[in-house]
């Protein structure tokens, strides 16, 4: 079968990625697996590394890069959003607070689904809202499991610290009190894709008067349960 698309450079890049599917490879290993000339294999692998589709392991070997996991997660987004509505509605009903689902988009986070508290004082985050990655419990969740270099970069100017994110990873949930907006508290937990990578954050948010200064004590378990339901829905697509 002819695997040529007629676009030579893309065909060769696809050969490199396919070769790495079976595990880490040295440059010599890539040359042997792809049949490409050594300079061509090197040039393509380095170019793919620039776009985070290829990375290096501790031994300097080429491996599949984190961008591929991000694209795979985005491919599962339809299933995530289809499931999010009822899950967030249930979370809102259980906690009595507004519930949101956030995804990271570059250096910001975007609210991709929400279920509003029906009456009274509430924290309203309209779907499509773009918020900072420097503050808020969902920002902590979307940052905590990032690769070290991106994590270090993301912490510059953030309202939370590396120590706080270490606690988030240990507990499996995050809370914020007046971090994003004065008077607002929130609790968030991670949604994981089929590869176990964090692809989204589920949150509840509302006034500190109701959530108190320890919102995790009140709502962490309900938020974790909702995040796990979404993670299971994504795993069913894998």
Backbone as JSON, one array per atom type, in Angstrom:
{
  "sequence": "XXXXXXXXXXXXXXXXXXXXXXXXXXXXXXXXXXXXXXXXXXXXXXXXXXXXXXXXXXXXXXXXXXXXXXXXXXXXXXXXXXXXXXXXXXXXXXXXXXXXXXXXXXXXXXXXXXXXXXXXXXXXXXXXXXXXXXXXXXXXXXXXXXXXXXXXXXXXXXXXXXXXXXXXXXXXXXXXXXXXXXXXXXXXXXXXXXXXXXXXXXXXXXXXXXXXXXXXXXXXXXXXXXXXXXXXXXXXXX",
  "N": [[0.84, -1.19, 0.0], [0.56, 2.22, -0.84], [1.76, 4.8, 1.07], [2.08, 7.43, 0.56], [1.28, 10.86, 0.62], [1.68, 12.73, -1.19], [2.75, 15.04, -0.28], [5.78, 15.51, 0.49], [7.4, 16.28, 2.79], [5.64, 16.14, 4.91], [4.93, 13.45, 4.85], [7.37, 12.32, 5.58], [7.71, 13.37, 8.15], [5.56, 12.12, 9.38], [6.48, 9.5, 9.26], [8.58, 9.63, 11.12], [7.16, 10.16, 13.53], [5.58, 7.85, 13.65], [7.58, 5.94, 13.96], [8.41, 6.54, 16.53], [6.29, 5.76, 18.0], [6.54, 3.21, 18.99], [8.31, 3.5, 21.05], [11.15, 5.12, 22.81], [13.82, 6.52, 20.78], [17.11, 6.67, 19.5], [18.99, 8.92, 17.34], [20.22, 7.33, 15.42], [18.59, 5.09, 15.64], [16.18, 6.14, 14.71], [16.85, 6.66, 12.04], [17.29, 4.04, 11.14], [14.72, 2.97, 11.51], [13.07, 4.51, 9.9], [14.23, 4.76, 7.41], [15.11, 7.1, 6.43], [17.52, 9.59, 5.36], [20.3, 10.39, 7.45], [20.8, 13.25, 8.06], [18.31, 14.31, 7.29], [16.46, 12.95, 8.95], [17.31, 13.91, 11.43], [16.9, 16.71, 11.14], [14.09, 16.82, 10.82], [13.2, 15.64, 13.24], [14.13, 17.48, 15.14], [12.74, 19.76, 14.32], [10.1, 18.89, 14.79], [10.32, 18.65, 17.52], [10.52, 21.32, 18.25], [7.89, 22.08, 17.89], [6.74, 20.7, 19.93], [5.82, 18.18, 19.39], [7.55, 16.16, 19.39], [9.82, 15.05, 21.89], [12.55, 14.87, 24.31], [14.0, 12.18, 26.17], [15.47, 11.38, 29.43], [17.87, 10.29, 28.68], [18.43, 11.58, 26.37], [17.24, 10.58, 24.14], [14.9, 10.52, 21.39], [11.42, 11.02, 21.88], [7.79, 10.66, 21.78], [6.03, 13.75, 21.88], [4.53, 16.16, 24.27], [2.58, 17.71, 23.01], [1.09, 16.06, 21.37], [-0.5, 14.61, 23.12], [-2.08, 16.67, 24.04], [-3.51, 17.34, 21.73], [-4.87, 14.94, 21.34], [-6.47, 14.99, 23.6], [-8.07, 17.2, 23.01], [-9.46, 16.15, 20.89], [-11.18, 14.51, 22.21], [-12.94, 16.25, 23.28], [-15.63, 16.76, 22.54], [-17.06, 14.61, 23.64], [-16.52, 15.13, 26.29], [-17.82, 17.65, 26.68], [-20.44, 16.93, 26.08], [-21.05, 15.26, 28.19], [-20.64, 16.94, 30.31], [-22.76, 18.75, 30.92], [-25.06, 17.45, 32.4], [-23.52, 16.48, 34.57], [-22.4, 18.79, 35.77], [-24.76, 20.1, 36.45], [-25.8, 18.35, 38.37], [-23.75, 18.6, 40.28], [-24.02, 21.3, 40.98], [-26.58, 21.15, 42.15], [-26.12, 19.47, 44.33], [-24.23, 20.88, 45.85], [-25.25, 23.43, 46.01], [-24.1, 25.6, 44.83], [-22.71, 27.6, 42.11], [-21.44, 25.82, 39.3], [-18.59, 25.0, 37.3], [-16.75, 24.18, 34.28], [-13.48, 24.14, 33.25], [-11.0, 24.62, 30.7], [-7.57, 24.65, 29.73], [-6.18, 27.16, 27.66], [-3.64, 28.02, 25.91], [-2.01, 30.57, 27.56], [-4.11, 31.15, 29.17], [-7.28, 30.34, 30.79], [-10.34, 28.82, 29.89], [-13.84, 28.99, 30.33], [-15.75, 26.32, 29.61], [-18.13, 25.08, 30.06], [-21.02, 25.39, 32.18], [-23.05, 25.47, 35.17], [-25.38, 27.35, 36.61], [-26.03, 28.63, 39.88], [-29.35, 28.94, 40.94], [-30.65, 31.06, 42.24], [-30.28, 33.98, 44.38], [-27.19, 35.27, 45.87], [-24.44, 34.77, 43.8], [-21.62, 33.28, 42.05], [-21.04, 34.21, 38.93], [-19.93, 32.86, 35.98], [-19.81, 33.21, 32.75], [-20.23, 30.88, 30.01], [-17.53, 30.54, 27.78], [-16.07, 32.57, 28.83], [-12.88, 33.99, 29.4], [-10.27, 33.47, 31.59], [-7.65, 34.25, 33.97], [-4.56, 32.33, 34.25], [-3.16, 32.66, 36.48], [-4.35, 32.81, 38.94], [-6.83, 31.45, 41.18], [-8.68, 28.42, 41.94], [-9.14, 26.53, 39.88], [-7.22, 27.22, 38.02], [-4.96, 26.49, 39.47], [-5.3, 23.7, 39.44], [-5.13, 23.14, 36.67], [-2.53, 23.81, 36.26], [-0.94, 22.34, 38.04], [-0.08, 19.71, 37.34], [1.54, 20.08, 35.17], [4.32, 19.84, 32.81], [7.68, 20.24, 34.07], [9.15, 22.57, 33.11], [7.18, 24.21, 31.92], [5.54, 24.54, 34.09], [7.19, 25.96, 35.89], [7.49, 28.33, 34.43], [4.83, 29.17, 34.37], [4.35, 29.8, 37.01], [5.43, 32.26, 37.46], [4.62, 35.34, 38.61], [2.24, 34.39, 39.6], [-0.56, 33.92, 41.88], [-0.32, 31.82, 43.53], [1.92, 29.28, 44.88], [4.78, 27.09, 44.18], [4.91, 25.26, 46.25], [2.27, 25.25, 47.15], [1.06, 24.06, 44.91], [2.22, 21.57, 45.02], [0.93, 20.55, 47.24], [-1.64, 20.45, 46.17], [-1.36, 18.44, 44.22], [-0.88, 16.3, 45.93], [-3.25, 16.11, 47.48], [-5.23, 16.04, 45.51], [-7.11, 17.94, 44.9], [-8.0, 21.46, 44.72], [-8.21, 24.68, 46.38], [-9.39, 28.05, 46.55], [-9.37, 31.27, 48.05], [-10.66, 34.24, 47.69], [-8.79, 34.68, 45.7], [-8.86, 34.91, 42.86], [-10.9, 36.77, 42.65], [-12.04, 39.25, 44.88], [-13.8, 38.24, 47.8], [-14.82, 35.91, 46.72], [-14.87, 32.38, 46.8], [-13.54, 29.14, 45.91], [-13.55, 25.68, 44.81], [-11.75, 23.1, 43.21], [-11.19, 20.27, 40.99], [-9.29, 17.76, 39.16], [-9.96, 16.74, 35.74], [-9.27, 13.88, 33.92], [-7.8, 12.68, 30.91], [-7.77, 9.82, 28.59], [-5.05, 9.09, 28.65], [-4.35, 9.66, 31.2], [-3.63, 12.24, 31.57], [-4.13, 15.57, 32.79], [-6.87, 17.26, 31.62], [-8.87, 19.07, 32.01], [-10.63, 21.17, 34.4], [-12.9, 20.82, 37.04], [-15.09, 22.91, 38.83], [-16.54, 24.43, 41.78], [-17.98, 27.51, 42.77], [-18.45, 30.44, 44.79], [-19.77, 32.95, 47.11], [-17.56, 33.82, 49.82], [-18.84, 33.98, 52.26], [-20.7, 31.89, 52.26], [-19.23, 29.64, 51.39], [-17.19, 29.6, 53.17], [-13.91, 30.06, 54.76], [-12.64, 27.76, 54.36], [-13.27, 26.17, 51.97], [-12.82, 23.7, 50.76], [-13.26, 21.74, 52.7], [-16.0, 21.63, 52.79], [-16.84, 21.06, 50.15], [-15.01, 19.55, 48.59], [-15.15, 16.71, 48.18], [-17.51, 16.31, 46.69], [-16.87, 17.73, 44.37], [-14.62, 16.32, 43.45], [-15.85, 13.84, 42.93], [-17.52, 14.53, 40.78], [-15.61, 15.33, 38.88], [-14.34, 12.88, 38.52], [-16.39, 11.41, 37.31], [-16.53, 12.65, 34.83], [-13.96, 12.08, 33.89], [-14.15, 9.3, 33.63], [-16.02, 9.16, 31.55], [-14.48, 10.18, 29.44], [-12.51, 8.23, 29.3], [-13.94, 6.15, 28.25], [-13.96, 6.77, 25.62], [-11.5, 6.15, 24.76]],
  "CA": [[0.0, 0.0, 0.0], [1.34, 3.45, -0.94], [1.4, 5.72, 2.15], [2.46, 8.79, 0.18], [0.17, 11.83, 0.47], [2.08, 13.69, -2.22], [3.46, 16.14, 0.4], [6.93, 14.74, 0.97], [7.89, 16.61, 4.13], [4.66, 15.62, 5.89], [5.07, 11.99, 4.86], [8.58, 11.99, 6.34], [7.42, 13.69, 9.56], [4.68, 11.04, 9.85], [7.36, 8.34, 9.47], [9.31, 9.85, 12.38], [6.21, 9.99, 14.63], [5.21, 6.43, 13.69], [8.73, 5.21, 14.51], [8.48, 6.8, 17.98], [5.12, 5.15, 18.64], [6.95, 1.98, 19.67], [9.17, 3.82, 22.19], [12.25, 6.06, 22.59], [14.78, 6.16, 19.73], [18.25, 7.54, 19.21], [18.98, 9.35, 15.94], [20.54, 6.13, 14.62], [17.38, 4.26, 15.66], [15.2, 6.78, 13.81], [17.33, 6.43, 10.67], [17.04, 2.62, 10.83], [13.28, 2.69, 11.48], [12.35, 5.28, 8.86], [14.9, 4.7, 6.11], [15.48, 8.47, 6.01], [18.93, 9.96, 5.51], [20.57, 10.88, 8.82], [20.52, 14.69, 8.23], [16.86, 14.54, 7.15], [15.83, 12.46, 10.18], [17.68, 14.84, 12.5], [16.22, 17.99, 10.9], [12.66, 16.64, 11.09], [12.99, 15.38, 14.68], [14.35, 18.75, 15.85], [11.61, 20.63, 13.97], [8.94, 18.39, 15.53], [10.58, 18.99, 18.93], [10.18, 22.75, 18.38], [6.43, 22.17, 17.99], [6.37, 19.88, 21.09], [5.29, 16.88, 18.96], [8.63, 15.25, 19.78], [10.57, 15.55, 23.05], [13.71, 14.01, 24.61], [13.98, 11.6, 27.51], [16.65, 11.71, 30.24], [19.08, 9.83, 27.95], [18.57, 12.36, 25.15], [16.58, 9.9, 23.01], [13.65, 11.14, 20.94], [10.17, 10.38, 22.29], [6.61, 11.43, 21.4], [5.97, 14.94, 22.71], [3.29, 16.46, 24.99], [1.56, 18.33, 22.16], [0.23, 15.01, 20.83], [-1.48, 14.32, 24.17], [-3.02, 17.8, 24.06], [-4.39, 17.2, 20.57], [-5.75, 13.79, 21.61], [-7.46, 15.46, 24.59], [-9.02, 18.08, 22.31], [-10.31, 15.28, 20.07], [-12.2, 13.94, 23.1], [-13.68, 17.34, 23.92], [-17.06, 16.63, 22.29], [-17.58, 13.69, 24.66], [-16.41, 15.86, 27.57], [-18.87, 18.67, 26.77], [-21.74, 16.25, 26.08], [-21.25, 14.71, 29.53], [-20.47, 17.99, 31.32], [-24.02, 19.39, 31.31], [-25.7, 16.79, 33.53], [-22.6, 16.34, 35.72], [-22.33, 20.1, 36.44], [-26.08, 20.37, 37.04], [-25.85, 17.55, 39.59], [-22.82, 19.2, 41.24], [-24.68, 22.52, 41.46], [-27.69, 20.78, 43.02], [-25.58, 18.86, 45.55], [-23.49, 21.88, 46.64], [-25.99, 24.69, 46.09], [-23.26, 26.68, 44.29], [-22.45, 27.55, 40.67], [-20.4, 24.85, 38.92], [-17.98, 25.32, 36.01], [-15.72, 23.33, 33.71], [-12.45, 24.97, 32.59], [-9.88, 24.03, 29.97], [-6.48, 25.58, 29.46], [-6.01, 27.58, 26.27], [-2.42, 28.83, 25.95], [-1.7, 31.1, 28.9], [-5.37, 31.5, 29.83], [-8.22, 29.22, 30.91], [-11.64, 29.2, 29.34], [-15.0, 28.27, 30.87], [-16.36, 25.65, 28.46], [-19.49, 24.65, 30.45], [-21.36, 25.9, 33.51], [-24.42, 25.33, 35.7], [-25.49, 28.47, 37.56], [-26.95, 28.64, 41.03], [-30.58, 29.48, 40.36], [-31.09, 32.3, 42.88], [-29.42, 34.5, 45.44], [-25.83, 35.71, 45.55], [-23.75, 33.67, 43.12], [-20.47, 33.64, 41.23], [-21.44, 33.94, 37.55], [-18.86, 32.8, 34.98], [-20.47, 32.79, 31.51], [-19.5, 29.99, 29.1], [-16.73, 31.33, 26.84], [-15.23, 33.53, 29.56], [-11.45, 33.69, 29.47], [-9.75, 33.92, 32.88], [-6.2, 34.13, 34.15], [-3.97, 31.1, 34.78], [-2.3, 33.08, 37.59], [-5.1, 32.83, 40.18], [-8.05, 30.64, 41.19], [-8.43, 27.0, 42.2], [-9.07, 25.75, 38.64], [-5.89, 27.51, 37.45], [-4.02, 25.63, 40.2], [-5.46, 22.32, 38.94], [-4.64, 23.06, 35.29], [-1.08, 24.05, 36.3], [-0.21, 21.49, 39.0], [0.52, 18.51, 36.75], [2.25, 20.44, 33.94], [5.74, 19.49, 32.74], [8.39, 21.17, 34.96], [9.53, 23.86, 32.51], [5.96, 25.0, 31.75], [5.09, 24.83, 35.46], [8.06, 27.03, 36.4], [7.13, 29.55, 33.7], [3.48, 29.56, 34.75], [4.32, 30.3, 38.39], [5.91, 33.64, 37.51], [3.52, 36.3, 38.76], [1.01, 33.72, 40.05], [-0.98, 34.16, 43.26], [-0.04, 30.59, 44.29], [3.34, 28.91, 44.86], [5.1, 25.7, 43.86], [4.56, 24.47, 47.45], [0.81, 25.09, 47.12], [0.73, 23.1, 43.85], [2.64, 20.26, 45.53], [-0.2, 20.14, 48.09], [-2.75, 20.14, 45.26], [-1.07, 17.11, 43.65], [-1.0, 15.31, 47.0], [-4.66, 16.0, 47.88], [-6.08, 15.77, 44.36], [-8.06, 19.04, 44.7], [-7.45, 22.78, 45.06], [-9.18, 25.67, 46.82], [-8.89, 29.43, 46.59], [-10.19, 32.17, 48.86], [-10.39, 35.62, 47.27], [-7.55, 34.7, 44.9], [-9.2, 35.47, 41.54], [-11.81, 37.9, 42.84], [-12.31, 39.44, 46.32], [-15.1, 37.78, 48.28], [-15.22, 34.65, 46.06], [-14.08, 31.17, 47.11], [-13.82, 28.06, 44.95], [-12.9, 24.37, 44.96], [-11.62, 22.47, 41.89], [-10.55, 18.95, 40.89], [-8.88, 17.5, 37.77], [-10.53, 15.76, 34.82], [-8.14, 13.26, 33.23], [-8.07, 12.0, 29.66], [-7.41, 8.39, 28.55], [-3.63, 8.89, 28.98], [-4.23, 10.12, 32.59], [-3.22, 13.65, 31.59], [-5.19, 16.51, 33.2], [-7.36, 17.96, 30.42], [-9.86, 20.09, 32.39], [-10.85, 21.3, 35.85], [-14.27, 21.05, 37.5], [-15.07, 23.84, 39.97], [-17.7, 25.15, 42.31], [-17.55, 28.81, 43.29], [-19.5, 31.26, 45.38], [-19.28, 33.9, 48.1], [-16.86, 33.28, 50.99], [-19.8, 33.89, 53.36], [-21.31, 30.56, 52.24], [-18.23, 28.57, 51.23], [-16.27, 29.8, 54.31], [-12.49, 30.18, 54.4], [-12.14, 26.39, 54.13], [-14.3, 25.62, 51.07], [-12.52, 22.3, 50.45], [-13.88, 20.87, 53.7], [-17.42, 21.51, 52.46], [-17.22, 20.64, 48.79], [-13.97, 18.83, 47.82], [-15.55, 15.36, 47.77], [-18.51, 16.41, 45.61], [-16.17, 18.19, 43.16], [-13.81, 15.18, 43.0], [-16.77, 12.84, 42.36], [-17.95, 15.03, 39.47], [-14.44, 15.26, 37.98], [-14.12, 11.46, 38.2], [-17.42, 10.99, 36.35], [-16.11, 13.15, 33.51], [-12.78, 11.31, 33.5], [-14.63, 7.99, 33.18], [-16.64, 9.35, 30.23], [-13.39, 10.33, 28.46], [-11.83, 6.93, 29.15], [-14.77, 5.29, 27.4], [-13.67, 7.1, 24.21], [-10.13, 5.72, 24.45]],
  "C": [[0.88, 1.24, 0.0], [0.86, 4.43, 0.13], [1.73, 7.17, 1.82], [1.22, 9.65, 0.01], [0.44, 12.78, -0.68], [2.76, 14.91, -1.63], [4.62, 15.5, 1.15], [7.33, 15.0, 2.41], [6.94, 16.1, 5.21], [4.74, 14.1, 5.98], [6.27, 11.58, 5.71], [8.39, 12.27, 7.83], [6.54, 12.6, 10.16], [5.48, 9.76, 10.09], [8.09, 8.44, 10.8], [8.38, 9.59, 13.57], [5.8, 8.52, 14.77], [6.33, 5.59, 14.29], [8.79, 5.36, 16.04], [7.31, 6.2, 18.74], [5.51, 3.91, 19.44], [7.92, 2.24, 20.82], [10.3, 4.76, 21.81], [13.21, 5.58, 21.51], [15.91, 7.17, 19.67], [18.13, 8.0, 17.76], [19.26, 8.16, 15.03], [19.33, 5.21, 14.53], [16.31, 4.81, 14.73], [15.56, 6.52, 12.34], [17.0, 4.99, 10.24], [15.55, 2.34, 10.66], [12.56, 3.35, 10.3], [12.94, 5.12, 7.47], [15.28, 6.08, 5.58], [16.99, 8.67, 6.15], [19.12, 10.6, 6.88], [20.3, 12.39, 8.97], [19.03, 15.02, 8.16], [16.13, 14.13, 8.43], [16.08, 13.43, 11.33], [16.92, 16.16, 12.35], [14.73, 17.9, 11.24], [12.38, 16.45, 12.57], [13.14, 16.67, 15.48], [13.22, 19.73, 15.56], [10.34, 20.21, 14.72], [9.09, 18.67, 17.03], [10.21, 20.45, 19.2], [8.67, 22.92, 18.57], [5.86, 21.26, 19.08], [5.68, 18.56, 20.68], [6.31, 15.77, 19.21], [9.32, 15.9, 20.98], [11.78, 14.64, 23.24], [13.52, 13.41, 25.99], [15.29, 11.92, 28.23], [17.95, 11.28, 29.56], [19.3, 10.6, 26.65], [17.94, 11.71, 23.93], [15.3, 10.65, 22.64], [12.45, 10.32, 21.42], [9.0, 11.22, 21.77], [6.41, 12.58, 22.41], [4.6, 15.23, 23.3], [2.19, 17.07, 24.12], [0.59, 17.28, 21.59], [-0.86, 14.63, 21.84], [-2.52, 15.42, 24.23], [-4.01, 17.71, 22.91], [-5.37, 16.03, 20.76], [-6.85, 14.19, 22.6], [-8.51, 16.33, 23.92], [-9.97, 17.26, 21.45], [-11.43, 14.67, 20.91], [-13.11, 15.0, 23.7], [-15.19, 17.24, 23.7], [-17.71, 15.73, 23.34], [-17.57, 14.39, 26.03], [-17.57, 16.85, 27.72], [-20.26, 18.03, 26.8], [-22.07, 15.72, 27.48], [-21.3, 15.8, 30.59], [-21.79, 18.56, 31.82], [-24.68, 18.74, 32.51], [-24.81, 16.67, 34.77], [-22.53, 17.66, 36.49], [-23.66, 20.46, 37.09], [-26.22, 19.62, 38.36], [-24.95, 18.16, 40.67], [-23.42, 20.48, 41.83], [-25.78, 22.17, 42.47], [-27.21, 20.22, 44.36], [-24.95, 19.93, 46.46], [-24.28, 23.16, 46.88], [-25.21, 25.87, 45.55], [-23.11, 26.52, 42.77], [-21.3, 26.59, 40.38], [-19.9, 25.18, 37.53], [-17.01, 24.23, 35.58], [-14.76, 24.22, 32.92], [-11.46, 24.1, 31.84], [-8.8, 25.09, 29.79], [-6.43, 25.89, 27.98], [-4.82, 28.54, 26.25], [-2.13, 29.27, 27.37], [-2.95, 31.57, 29.64], [-6.17, 30.21, 30.06], [-9.59, 29.72, 30.47], [-12.74, 28.35, 29.97], [-15.75, 27.65, 29.69], [-17.76, 25.11, 28.77], [-19.74, 25.15, 31.86], [-22.8, 25.56, 33.87], [-24.55, 26.34, 36.83], [-26.4, 28.14, 38.73], [-28.19, 29.44, 40.59], [-31.02, 30.8, 40.98], [-30.09, 32.75, 43.93], [-28.05, 34.91, 44.93], [-25.07, 34.54, 44.95], [-22.52, 34.21, 42.39], [-20.8, 33.23, 39.8], [-20.22, 33.99, 36.64], [-19.49, 32.3, 33.68], [-19.59, 31.84, 30.69], [-18.8, 30.84, 28.04], [-15.85, 32.35, 27.52], [-13.78, 33.05, 29.6], [-10.9, 34.3, 30.75], [-8.26, 33.63, 32.98], [-5.8, 32.72, 34.6], [-3.12, 31.41, 36.02], [-3.02, 33.06, 38.94], [-6.35, 31.97, 40.04], [-7.76, 29.16, 41.31], [-8.35, 26.18, 40.91], [-7.75, 26.01, 37.91], [-4.83, 26.65, 38.14], [-4.07, 24.2, 39.68], [-4.85, 22.18, 37.54], [-3.12, 23.24, 35.21], [-0.32, 22.93, 37.02], [0.5, 20.31, 38.38], [1.25, 18.8, 35.43], [3.7, 19.95, 33.98], [6.54, 20.59, 33.43], [8.69, 22.54, 34.36], [8.3, 24.77, 32.36], [5.39, 25.42, 33.12], [5.88, 26.01, 36.03], [7.7, 28.37, 35.75], [5.78, 30.08, 34.16], [3.39, 30.16, 36.15], [4.79, 31.75, 38.5], [4.73, 34.6, 37.51], [2.22, 35.69, 39.25], [0.72, 34.04, 41.51], [-0.77, 32.92, 44.13], [1.4, 30.17, 44.04], [3.52, 27.45, 44.44], [4.73, 24.78, 45.02], [3.06, 24.21, 47.49], [0.42, 24.04, 46.08], [1.15, 21.68, 44.23], [1.54, 19.69, 46.42], [-1.41, 19.74, 47.26], [-2.56, 18.74, 44.67], [-1.27, 16.01, 44.7], [-2.47, 15.04, 47.36], [-5.56, 15.57, 46.74], [-7.18, 16.81, 44.17], [-7.39, 20.35, 45.14], [-8.58, 23.67, 45.58], [-8.55, 27.06, 46.71], [-9.9, 30.28, 47.34], [-9.82, 33.6, 48.48], [-9.18, 35.76, 46.38], [-7.79, 35.34, 43.54], [-10.0, 36.76, 41.69], [-12.12, 38.04, 44.32], [-13.71, 38.93, 46.68], [-15.57, 36.47, 47.69], [-14.28, 33.52, 46.47], [-14.44, 30.09, 46.1], [-13.05, 26.79, 45.33], [-12.89, 23.71, 43.59], [-10.92, 21.12, 41.99], [-10.28, 18.64, 39.43], [-9.74, 16.47, 37.04], [-9.37, 15.2, 34.0], [-8.6, 12.54, 31.97], [-7.62, 10.55, 29.7], [-5.95, 8.13, 28.92], [-3.32, 9.31, 30.41], [-3.75, 11.56, 32.71], [-4.41, 14.53, 32.0], [-5.6, 17.34, 31.98], [-8.35, 19.07, 30.76], [-9.94, 20.14, 33.9], [-12.33, 21.55, 36.1], [-14.21, 21.91, 38.75], [-16.47, 24.11, 40.49], [-17.18, 26.45, 42.89], [-18.74, 29.58, 43.82], [-18.92, 32.18, 46.43], [-18.63, 33.22, 49.3], [-17.82, 33.1, 52.16], [-20.44, 32.5, 53.43], [-20.27, 29.45, 52.2], [-17.23, 28.55, 52.39], [-14.83, 29.93, 53.81], [-11.83, 28.81, 54.24], [-13.12, 25.67, 53.2], [-14.07, 24.15, 50.73], [-13.18, 21.33, 51.43], [-15.34, 20.61, 53.35], [-17.66, 20.75, 51.16], [-16.2, 19.8, 48.03], [-14.47, 17.48, 47.33], [-16.55, 15.38, 46.62], [-17.85, 16.82, 44.29], [-15.32, 17.05, 42.58], [-14.7, 14.13, 42.33], [-17.21, 13.25, 40.95], [-16.81, 14.94, 38.45], [-14.18, 13.81, 37.57], [-15.15, 10.94, 37.2], [-17.06, 11.44, 34.94], [-14.89, 12.39, 32.99], [-13.19, 9.94, 32.96], [-15.27, 8.09, 31.79], [-15.57, 9.49, 29.14], [-12.66, 9.01, 28.24], [-12.62, 6.0, 28.25], [-14.56, 5.59, 25.91], [-12.34, 6.52, 23.78], [-10.09, 4.3, 23.92]]
}
